[in-house]
Amino acid sequence: MAHLLSHSPAGITVQFYVAVIATLLIHIQTGLPVSKYSLVGLSFVARGQATVQDVLPGILRLEREKMLAKQRLARKSAAKKALALLPG
């Protein structure tokens, strides 16, 4: 959320719990760890600019791209290590 909805201690506590519950629901819905992409999508939903059904495909696509990039980096690192072990 871009700003606090309330400045009282009770209001801040409620907003915090709402954010925690929302991130847990995202994790349950996607099965993925909560990331910056899901939090940005959540902020769109909280502001009323989108629905969960609107943002979920984008979140899943970005998470998949991030996972593929990690896999590419791991393969590249493994190849460098293998080359370093070769005699010569």
DAKA-V770939 format. One record per backbone hydrogen bond with DSSP energy under -1.0 kcal/mol. NH is the residue of the N-H (numbers start at 1). CO is the residue of the C=O. Records with the same first field share a line. If there is no record, write none. Layout:
NH: CO  CO
This chain:
12: 8
13: 9
14: 10
15: 11
16: 12
17: 13
18: 14
19: 15
20: 16
21: 17
22: 18
23: 19
24: 20
25: 21
26: 22
27: 23
28: 24
29: 25
30: 26
31: 27
39: 35
40: 36
41: 37
42: 38
43: 39
44: 40
45: 41
46: 42
47: 43
48: 45
49: 44
55: 51
56: 52
59: 55
60: 56
61: 57
62: 58
63: 59
64: 60
65: 61
66: 62
67: 63
68: 64
69: 65
70: 66
71: 67
72: 68
73: 69
74: 70
75: 71
76: 72
77: 73
78: 74
79: 75
80: 76
81: 77
82: 78
83: 79
84: 80
85: 81
